[in-house]
Protein backbone atom coordinates (compact mmCIF):
# COMPACT_ATOMS: atom_id res chain seq x y z
CA UNK A 1 0.00 0.00 0.00
CA UNK A 2 1.14 3.53 -0.84
CA UNK A 3 0.59 6.50 1.46
CA UNK A 4 -1.99 7.97 -0.93
CA UNK A 5 -3.96 4.76 -0.55
CA UNK A 6 -4.81 5.72 3.01
CA UNK A 7 -8.16 7.47 2.74
CA UNK A 8 -10.07 6.46 5.86
CA UNK A 9 -8.80 6.13 9.43
CA UNK A 10 -10.55 4.35 12.26
CA UNK A 11 -9.72 5.39 15.82
CA UNK A 12 -10.74 2.75 18.36
CA UNK A 13 -11.40 4.51 21.66
CA UNK A 14 -13.07 7.91 22.08
CA UNK A 15 -11.37 8.92 25.31
CA UNK A 16 -9.14 11.95 25.71
CA UNK A 17 -6.45 10.65 23.36
CA UNK A 18 -8.74 8.94 20.89
CA UNK A 19 -11.06 11.82 20.11
CA UNK A 20 -8.19 14.30 19.79
CA UNK A 21 -6.32 12.00 17.39
CA UNK A 22 -9.57 11.70 15.43
CA UNK A 23 -10.00 15.46 15.17
CA UNK A 24 -6.37 15.96 14.15
CA UNK A 25 -6.65 13.42 11.32
CA UNK A 26 -9.99 14.87 10.17
CA UNK A 27 -8.48 18.35 10.26
CA UNK A 28 -5.83 17.14 7.81
CA UNK A 29 -8.33 15.82 5.31
CA UNK A 30 -8.84 12.19 6.29
CA UNK A 31 -12.22 10.54 6.72
CA UNK A 32 -12.23 9.41 10.35
CA UNK A 33 -14.57 7.13 12.25
CA UNK A 34 -14.13 7.15 16.03
CA UNK A 35 -15.60 4.11 17.78
CA UNK A 36 -16.22 3.34 21.43
CA UNK A 37 -18.42 0.92 23.37
CA UNK A 38 -19.43 3.62 25.86
CA UNK A 39 -22.26 5.86 24.65
CA UNK A 40 -21.47 8.60 27.18
CA UNK A 41 -17.80 8.71 26.16
CA UNK A 42 -18.81 9.00 22.51
CA UNK A 43 -21.26 11.80 23.29
CA UNK A 44 -18.55 13.74 25.14
CA UNK A 45 -16.13 13.22 22.26
CA UNK A 46 -18.65 14.46 19.71
CA UNK A 47 -19.50 17.49 21.84
CA UNK A 48 -15.81 18.32 22.24
CA UNK A 49 -15.29 18.22 18.48
CA UNK A 50 -18.35 20.36 17.83
CA UNK A 51 -17.08 22.92 20.34
CA UNK A 52 -13.32 22.87 19.70
CA UNK A 53 -13.42 23.15 15.89
CA UNK A 54 -15.69 26.24 15.73
CA UNK A 55 -13.69 27.68 18.62
CA UNK A 56 -10.58 27.64 16.44
CA UNK A 57 -12.48 29.64 13.82
CA UNK A 58 -13.57 32.20 16.43
CA UNK A 59 -9.96 32.59 17.54
CA UNK A 60 -8.84 33.16 13.95
CA UNK A 61 -6.72 30.00 13.89
CA UNK A 62 -8.80 28.00 11.42
CA UNK A 63 -10.63 28.96 8.23
CA UNK A 64 -14.38 28.45 8.25
CA UNK A 65 -14.46 26.17 5.21
CA UNK A 66 -11.73 23.96 6.69
CA UNK A 67 -13.66 23.75 9.96
CA UNK A 68 -16.79 22.64 8.10
CA UNK A 69 -14.82 20.00 6.20
CA UNK A 70 -13.20 18.77 9.43
CA UNK A 71 -16.58 18.14 11.04
CA UNK A 72 -17.85 16.55 7.83
CA UNK A 73 -14.87 14.19 7.87
CA UNK A 74 -15.67 13.03 11.42
CA UNK A 75 -18.12 10.39 12.56
CA UNK A 76 -18.70 8.76 15.94
CA UNK A 77 -20.19 5.30 16.37
CA UNK A 78 -20.57 2.35 18.71
CA UNK A 79 -20.50 -0.07 15.75
CA UNK A 80 -16.93 -1.30 15.24
CA UNK A 81 -17.80 -2.92 11.89
CA UNK A 82 -19.17 0.37 10.62
CA UNK A 83 -16.03 2.16 11.81
CA UNK A 84 -13.35 -0.28 10.72
CA UNK A 85 -14.63 -2.39 7.81
CA UNK A 86 -13.49 0.10 5.15
CA UNK A 87 -10.63 1.71 7.09
CA UNK A 88 -7.14 1.73 5.58
CA UNK A 89 -5.45 2.52 8.89
CA UNK A 90 -6.61 1.84 12.46
CA UNK A 91 -5.27 3.58 15.55
CA UNK A 92 -6.16 1.79 18.79
CA UNK A 93 -6.47 4.12 21.78
CA UNK A 94 -8.23 2.11 24.48
CA UNK A 95 -7.32 1.55 28.15
CA UNK A 96 -3.79 0.30 28.84
CA UNK A 97 -4.84 -3.28 29.52
CA UNK A 98 -3.15 -5.95 27.42
CA UNK A 99 -6.05 -8.44 27.44
CA UNK A 100 -8.42 -5.77 26.17
CA UNK A 101 -6.04 -4.69 23.43
CA UNK A 102 -5.42 -8.26 22.27
CA UNK A 103 -9.17 -8.94 22.00
CA UNK A 104 -9.61 -5.72 20.05
CA UNK A 105 -6.75 -6.47 17.66
CA UNK A 106 -8.16 -9.93 16.97
CA UNK A 107 -11.55 -8.40 16.24
CA UNK A 108 -10.05 -5.71 13.99
CA UNK A 109 -8.03 -8.31 12.11
CA UNK A 110 -11.25 -10.15 11.26
CA UNK A 111 -13.13 -6.99 10.27
CA UNK A 112 -10.56 -4.98 8.31
CA UNK A 113 -9.28 -5.33 4.73
CA UNK A 114 -6.06 -7.37 4.38
CA UNK A 115 -4.10 -4.20 3.52
CA UNK A 116 -5.18 -2.30 6.64
CA UNK A 117 -2.46 -1.32 9.12
CA UNK A 118 -3.28 -1.78 12.81
CA UNK A 119 -1.41 0.63 15.08
CA UNK A 120 -1.57 0.94 18.85
CA UNK A 121 -1.30 4.28 20.61
CA UNK A 122 -0.11 2.50 23.76
CA UNK A 123 2.44 4.55 25.66
CA UNK A 124 4.32 1.53 27.02
CA UNK A 125 2.95 -1.78 25.71
CA UNK A 126 4.91 -2.88 22.65
CA UNK A 127 2.98 -4.05 19.62
CA UNK A 128 4.58 -7.52 19.60
CA UNK A 129 2.32 -8.25 22.59
CA UNK A 130 -0.69 -7.77 20.29
CA UNK A 131 0.62 -8.70 16.83
CA UNK A 132 0.25 -12.46 17.30
CA UNK A 133 -3.47 -11.97 17.96
CA UNK A 134 -3.74 -11.10 14.26
CA UNK A 135 -2.99 -12.78 10.94
CA UNK A 136 -1.05 -9.67 9.82
CA UNK A 137 1.81 -9.12 12.32
CA UNK A 138 3.83 -7.35 9.60
CA UNK A 139 1.13 -4.64 9.53
CA UNK A 140 1.13 -4.02 13.31
CA UNK A 141 3.19 -1.32 15.06
CA UNK A 142 3.16 1.34 17.77
CA UNK A 143 2.08 4.86 16.86
CA UNK A 144 2.27 6.75 20.12
CA UNK A 145 0.82 10.27 20.32
CA UNK A 146 1.33 12.60 23.26
CA UNK A 147 -1.30 14.33 25.37
CA UNK A 148 -2.90 16.64 24.32
CA UNK A 149 -2.77 15.10 20.85
CA UNK A 150 -4.10 18.26 19.18
CA UNK A 151 -1.15 20.23 20.49
CA UNK A 152 1.85 17.95 20.95
CA UNK A 153 3.87 17.41 17.78
CA UNK A 154 5.86 14.26 18.56
CA UNK A 155 4.71 10.78 17.54
CA UNK A 156 6.81 7.73 18.45
CA UNK A 157 6.67 5.01 15.78
CA UNK A 158 8.04 1.72 17.07
CA UNK A 159 9.14 -0.99 14.65
CA UNK A 160 8.82 -4.35 16.35
CA UNK A 161 10.62 -7.48 15.08
CA UNK A 162 7.35 -8.44 13.32
CA UNK A 163 6.76 -5.03 11.72
CA UNK A 164 7.61 -4.64 8.04
CA UNK A 165 9.70 -1.73 6.83
CA UNK A 166 6.77 -0.68 4.62
CA UNK A 167 4.44 -0.48 7.65
CA UNK A 168 6.96 1.57 9.65
CA UNK A 169 7.56 4.03 6.82
CA UNK A 170 3.85 4.39 6.00
CA UNK A 171 3.17 5.15 9.66
CA UNK A 172 5.97 7.72 9.70
CA UNK A 173 4.59 9.40 6.57
CA UNK A 174 1.00 9.35 7.84
CA UNK A 175 2.24 11.08 11.00
CA UNK A 176 3.78 13.82 8.88
CA UNK A 177 0.61 14.20 6.82
CA UNK A 178 -1.43 14.83 9.95
CA UNK A 179 1.10 17.55 10.85
CA UNK A 180 3.09 15.65 13.47
CA UNK A 181 6.84 15.12 13.82
CA UNK A 182 7.52 11.37 14.04
CA UNK A 183 10.57 9.64 15.51
CA UNK A 184 11.38 6.03 14.64
CA UNK A 185 12.46 3.41 17.17
CA UNK A 186 14.24 0.57 15.42
CA UNK A 187 13.74 -1.78 18.37
CA UNK A 188 11.01 -2.33 20.95
CA UNK A 189 11.69 -1.18 24.50
CA UNK A 190 9.26 -0.59 27.36
CA UNK A 191 8.36 3.08 27.69
CA UNK A 192 9.86 4.00 24.32
CA UNK A 193 11.93 7.22 24.28
CA UNK A 194 10.07 10.08 25.95
CA UNK A 195 8.29 8.13 28.69
CA UNK A 196 11.51 6.44 29.75
CA UNK A 197 13.12 9.84 30.23
CA UNK A 198 10.07 11.46 31.84
CA UNK A 199 9.40 8.29 33.84
CA UNK A 200 12.85 8.41 35.41
CA UNK A 201 12.16 11.98 36.57
CA UNK A 202 8.65 11.12 37.81
CA UNK A 203 9.85 8.03 39.66
CA UNK A 204 12.38 10.06 41.59
CA UNK A 205 9.78 12.78 42.26
CA UNK A 206 7.34 10.21 43.73
CA UNK A 207 10.13 8.79 45.89
CA UNK A 208 11.01 12.23 47.25
CA UNK A 209 7.35 12.90 48.01
CA UNK A 210 6.70 9.45 49.54
CA UNK A 211 9.72 9.93 51.80
CA UNK A 212 8.44 13.30 53.01
CA UNK A 213 11.42 15.21 51.59
CA UNK A 214 9.25 17.93 50.04
CA UNK A 215 5.64 18.67 49.10
CA UNK A 216 4.47 17.78 45.61
CA UNK A 217 3.89 21.50 44.98
CA UNK A 218 7.52 22.33 45.75
CA UNK A 219 8.83 19.41 43.70
CA UNK A 220 6.77 20.63 40.75
CA UNK A 221 8.03 24.16 41.31
CA UNK A 222 11.65 22.99 41.33
CA UNK A 223 11.25 21.06 38.08
CA UNK A 224 9.57 24.03 36.36
CA UNK A 225 11.84 26.78 37.64
CA UNK A 226 15.17 24.94 37.69
CA UNK A 227 14.84 22.52 34.76
CA UNK A 228 12.61 24.67 32.58
CA UNK A 229 9.87 22.07 32.10
CA UNK A 230 6.43 23.50 31.22
CA UNK A 231 4.94 21.65 34.21
CA UNK A 232 6.13 19.44 37.05
CA UNK A 233 5.64 15.65 37.24
CA UNK A 234 2.65 15.81 39.62
CA UNK A 235 0.78 18.38 37.52
CA UNK A 236 1.62 16.36 34.40
CA UNK A 237 0.30 13.19 36.03
CA UNK A 238 -2.98 14.96 36.79
CA UNK A 239 -3.21 15.93 33.12
CA UNK A 240 -2.44 12.51 31.64
CA UNK A 241 -4.39 10.61 34.29
CA UNK A 242 -3.26 8.92 37.51
CA UNK A 243 -5.33 5.88 36.50
CA UNK A 244 -3.19 5.59 33.37
CA UNK A 245 0.00 5.78 35.43
CA UNK A 246 -1.32 3.05 37.71
CA UNK A 247 -2.30 0.72 34.85
CA UNK A 248 0.99 1.28 33.02
CA UNK A 249 2.95 0.50 36.18
CA UNK A 250 0.99 -2.67 36.88
CA UNK A 251 1.21 -3.92 33.28
CA UNK A 252 4.95 -3.21 33.23
CA UNK A 253 5.41 -5.08 36.51
CA UNK A 254 3.48 -8.06 35.14
CA UNK A 255 5.75 -8.11 32.10
CA UNK A 256 9.09 -7.59 33.86
CA UNK A 257 8.54 -9.03 37.36
CA UNK A 258 10.67 -6.15 38.63
CA UNK A 259 9.25 -4.78 41.90
CA UNK A 260 10.72 -1.37 41.08
CA UNK A 261 8.08 -1.10 38.34
CA UNK A 262 5.19 -1.29 40.85
CA UNK A 263 3.48 2.13 41.08
CA UNK A 264 4.45 4.32 44.03
CA UNK A 265 2.29 4.05 47.20
CA UNK A 266 0.93 7.52 46.53
CA UNK A 267 -0.16 6.57 43.00
CA UNK A 268 -1.87 3.42 44.31
CA UNK A 269 -3.67 5.43 47.00
CA UNK A 270 -4.87 8.04 44.49
CA UNK A 271 -6.03 5.32 42.10
CA UNK A 272 -8.03 3.49 44.78
CA UNK A 273 -9.66 6.76 45.91
CA UNK A 274 -10.66 7.60 42.33
CA UNK A 275 -8.59 10.78 42.44
CA UNK A 276 -7.28 10.44 38.90
CA UNK A 277 -6.51 14.06 38.07
CA UNK A 278 -8.33 16.63 35.96
CA UNK A 279 -10.78 14.08 34.56
CA UNK A 280 -12.22 13.42 38.04
CA UNK A 281 -11.83 16.94 39.41
CA UNK A 282 -9.08 15.99 41.83
CA UNK A 283 -5.67 14.36 41.70
CA UNK A 284 -2.68 15.87 43.40
CA UNK A 285 -4.31 19.24 42.76
CA UNK A 286 -7.97 20.23 43.20
CA UNK A 287 -9.72 21.20 39.94
CA UNK A 288 -13.24 21.60 41.32
CA UNK A 289 -12.75 25.38 41.68
CA UNK A 290 -11.55 25.89 38.09
N, C-alpha and C positions, 0 to 999 in steps of 0.2 A: 504493500500500500504506500502511495505517495502522500505527502502532507496535504496536498490539495484535495485528496480523497476524503479527508475528515470534514464532514459537513455538520453532523449532529453529535452532540456530547450528552451523555447521561451522567448526572451526579447523584449517587446513591447516598442519601443522608441530607436532611434539610436543616440540620443544626447550624450553629454559628459559622463553622467553616464551610459546610456544604452550600448554604444559600449564598454566601459571598463569592465562592468559586463560581457558582452558577451565574450570578449577575456579571462577574468579570468576563466570563466567556461570551455571554450574550451581548455584552457591551462591545465586544470585539468582532461581532458579526456571526457568531455560531448559533445554530438552533440548539437550545438547551432544555432538557427535561429533568427536573429535580424531583426525586422520588423519596418518600418516607412512609413508614407504616403508621406514624402518629399524626392524626388529623390536626391536632392543635399545633404541633411543630410546623406542619405544612402551612397552616393559616398564618402563623407568625412570620414565616419566611416570605410568603406572598405579600403580606402587609408591609414588611420591611422593604421589599423591592419596589412596591408601589409608592412608598414614601421617599426612599433614598434617591431613586432615579430622578423624579421631578425636582427633588431638593437640589441636585447638582445643576439643574437648569436654572433654578432660582438664584443660585450662587454664581452663575455665569461661568461654570466650569464644564458645561455640557450643552451642545446644541440641541434644540428642541426636536429636530427630526431624528437625530441619533438616539435621543431618549425614547421616542416613540418606537423606533425599531428595536431597541433593547428590550422593552417590555413585550413587544410582539414576538421576539425570539424566545422568550421565557415561558415555560409551562410548569405547573406543579401538579403532581399526581400521587395517588397511593397505589397505583397499578404498575408494578415493576415491568410487566411485559409491554405495556404501553410506552413506558419510559425508555426501555433498553433494547427492544426488539430490532429497531432500525438505527441504533446508535453505532457510530464508527469508533468512538472512544468513550470509555466509562471511567469515571473517577469515583472511587469508593471513599466516603467520608463519614463512616458510622463510628459508634463507640469503640474505644481501644480494647476490644475483647477478641482474642484470637478465634475462639469457637464461632462467634457471630460472623466474623469476617470470612472464615472458611466456608460457612454455610452460604453466605451471600455470593462468594466467588463461584461456588459450584452452581448455584442458581443462574448467575449471569452467564456462565459458560454454556449452559443449556439453552438460554434465551437468545443470546447475541449471535450475529453473523460470525462465520469463521475468521474473518479479517479483523474483527474488533479487538482493540487493545484494552486490557483491564488493568488499571492503575490504582494503587492504594495511596491515600493521603496520610497514612499512618505516620506518626512522628517518631516512632521507635521500632515498630514491628516490621521486620524485613519481608519482602514479598515472597521469598522462598518458602516461608511458612504457610503461604496461601496458594502458591503456584501449582502444587501437586493436587489441589482440589479441582483443578481444571484439566482439560485436554489440550490446552494451549500455553504451557509454561513459558514458551519463548515470547509470548505476547503479554507477559505479566511483569510489572515493575513498580517501584515506588515513585510517586510524584508528590512530594511533600511541600505544601504551601505553608505560609506563616500567617499567624493571626495578628491583625485583621487582614484577611486575604485580599480585600479591595485596596489596601494601602501598601502592604509589604511587597517588595519587588522580588525577593529571592524565592526560588523553587529548587529543592534538592531532588534530582533525578538519580535513583540508585539502580545500577545495573547488577542484578544478581547473577549467579553462575548459570541460571536457566534462561536469562533474558537475552534475546538476540540483539545484535548491534543495530539492526533496523528499528526495533522497538525503542531502544534507548535514544537514538537520534531523532525519531519521529516525536518522542515525548519532549525532547529538548526543543525542537522546532515549534511544537504546539505551544510550549511555554512562552517562547518569544512572541508568537503570534497573538497571544492574549496579554501582551505587554508586560511580561515578567522577565527576570534575569535568571536563567537556570544555571546550576552548577552540577557537574556530573561526578558521581562517585563510581569508581571502577570496580569496587568491591563492597559487599555488604558488611556493615558494622552497626551494632546497636547504638541508637541515638544519632547516627549519621554525623554531620559536621557540626552544625550550629548548636543542636541540643546537647551534644557532648561537652562543648565549651561552656554554654550557659548552665548546663546541669552541674558542672564542677563548681561553678560559682554559687549556684543555689544550694547545693549540698553543704558547702561550707557555711553558708548563711544560716541554714536551718540548724546546723550543729551549734553555731555561736548563740543562736536564740534559745535552743533547747537547754543549753548549758547555763543560761542566765547571764551571758557576757554582756549583752546589750539588748535593747528593745528592737522589735522588728522595724519600727519607724526610724530609729537611728541607723540601723544597718542599711535600710533603703537609702537614707540620706547620704551615707558614706559612699555607697556605690554610685549614686547620681553625681554627687559633688566632687568626688575624688577620681572616679574612673570615667566620668563623662557619659554614663549610660542614660538613656532617656527616662528609664524608671528602674527602681530597685527590684530585687528578686521576689519580694513579698507582694508588691503591687502588681508585678508581671504575672505572678501565680494567680492572683485574683482575676486578672483579665483573661488568662487562658483557661482557667478553671481548676480548682483544687481537686475536684473529682477526677479530672484527666490526669493530674500528677499522681494521684493515688493509683489509678488503674495502670498507668504506665509502669510505676514502680513495682506493682504486684506482678504484672506480666513479665517484666524483666527478671524479677527474682525467680519466677517459675522457670524461666528459660535458662538462667545462669546458675541458680542454686547458691548464689553469693549473697550472704546476709547483709552485706553493705548496700545492696540494691533495694532492700525493704524500705518503704517510705518512712520518713522521720516521724517520731511520736506525735509531733504537732500536726503534721499532714493527716495522719490517721484520725486524730481527734476531730479535726475540722471536717473530715469526710463523714465520720459517723454522725456528727451533729447536723450535717446537711448545710454547713457553712462553706459553700463552694466558690464564693467570690461574687463578682458583679451579677452573675446570672441568678443568684438567690438573694441578693440584697446585702449579704454579709459574707466576708471571708476573714482576712486579716483586718481589713478596713470595713467600715460601716457605710453602705451605699443607700440606705433607706432615706437619708436626708438630701440626696442629690436631686 
